[in-house]
């Protein structure tokens, strides 16, 4: 009886271990691949925002320093149809509002990604939703789209200091 109970307990632990320690790998096989650049740089790009006064971020829900950055693709296979490419931004350190958390020294300030250079629509990094934007026109091998980033102070009262945030990106041809 003990052996059967011990065996059942062992299998229960193995089943638990299996479900808790599962690694899922996902990828994509596509008819298209392109080289991706940010502001023309294909490895470890840095987007510099302007210095802003802390008074610009004194009020709740204030933003400042809107800065455009261009995500581009080159070396795509020529196609007779236009290719719409979506971008997924993934943050390892984000706020409860879906913005990039500041790892610099300034307090009460986040970095907010926006879908276009006009800065009209924030990208909620919590969702992992692909963002439309890049189009490679029929017969072309490259395309680009302007996104934007800005300082954002949800509660106001930003303090002076550095502002640093990182985000990973992936593109989807599907």
N, C-alpha and C positions, 0 to 999 in steps of 0.2 A: 504494500500500500504506500509506504514511504517512497519507494523507488518510483512508482507511478506519479505520485504527487510532485516529487523532486523533478522528474522529467518534464511534467507539465509546466512547472515553474521555469525551468530552463528554456523551454520553447517560447513561453510568454516573454521572457527577457530577450531572446533572440529576435522575436517579432518586433518588440519595442525598439531594440537597437537598430534593426533594419529600417524602420520608418523614421526614426529620429536622425539617422546618419545617412540619408539618401542624398546623393549629388545628382542633379539633373543637368545634362548638357544639351544645349540647343544651338542650332546654327541655321544656315540658309544656303541652299543651292539655287543660284539664279543664272539667268542668261546674261547678266550684266555685272561687271565690277568696274569700279572707277577708283582713282586716287583721290583722297579727301584732303582738303586744306582749310585752314582757318587763317584768314587775312594773308593768304598766299604761303603759309608755313605748314608743312605736313607733319612735323614732329614737335611736340611740346610747345604749342603756341601760347603766348602771353598776351592778354588784352589789357591795355593800360587805361584806366579810368582817370578823368581829371581830378585834381585836388578840389574839394569843395569845403566851404565853411560849415562848421558844426551848426551854425544858425540856419542853414538850408535844410537841416534835418531835425529841427527843434520840435515841430508839430507832429502829432500822431498821424500815421499814414502818409508821411512826407517822402518825397523822392527827389533825387538830384543826380547830376552827372551822367545823363543818358549818353551812352557810347555804343556806336554801331560796330558790329564785327561781321565779317563775311565768311560764310561756310560755302566752299566751292568744291566741285568735282571736276576732274580732268581725266583724260585718257579713257573715256567711256567708249564702248563699241558704237559705231555709227548705226543708227536704226532709222527706218522710214517713219516711225511713230515717235511722238514726244514721250519722254520718260519722266514721270513724276517721282521724285525721291523724297522720302520722309526721314526726319531726324528724330532720334530718341536721345534725350539728355538724361543722364543718370548721376545723381549726387550721392556721395557717401556720407556727407555731413550737411543735412538740410534742417530747416526750421519747421515748426508745425504748420506754417503757412505755405510750405512748398517752395521756399526760396533757399538760396545757398547760405548756410551759416557762415558768419565771419570767424575766421581763425586768427585774425590779426588782433591788434590791441585796442581798437576803437570799440566802444560799447553801444548797444542799442541800435545797431545797424546791420543790415543783411544785404546780400546781392540778389537782385531780382532779374531773371532772364525774361526777355520779351520776344514775341513772335515776329516782330518786324522793326524796322529802323524808326518808325514813328512812335514806338513805345506804347501802343494802344492795348495790347493783350498780354498779360503775364503768362508765363509757362509754369504750370503747377508741377513741380518735380516729384511730388508724391505719387502721381498717377502713372508715370512711365509711358504716357500716351505719345505716339508718334506725332510729330509736328510737320505739317506740309510746308513746302516752300521752294525747294530746289527743283527746277525743271530743266532738263536737257532737251532742247528743241529738236525736232525731227531733222536728221542729217548732220547734227552737231556731235561733238565729243566732250563738251563741257557745259557746265551751268553753275549758277551761284544764287545765293539768297542772303539778304542782310537781316540778321537778328540784332538784338540790342541787349544791353545790360545796364542796370542803374543801381545806385545806392538806394536803399529803402529802409525807413525807420518806422516800424509798425506802431510803436508807442511814443515816438518822439524822444527828445532828450539825448540825441547821439553825442558821444564824447569824442574828443580828438584822438587820433591814433591811426594805425594802419588798418586797411581792410583787405582781406585775402579770402578767396574762395576758389574751389576747384570743382569741375564737373567733367564727367566723361561723356562721350557722344558715340553714337553708332548710327549708321544710315541703313535704310531699308529700301530695297528696290521693288518690294511687293506692294 
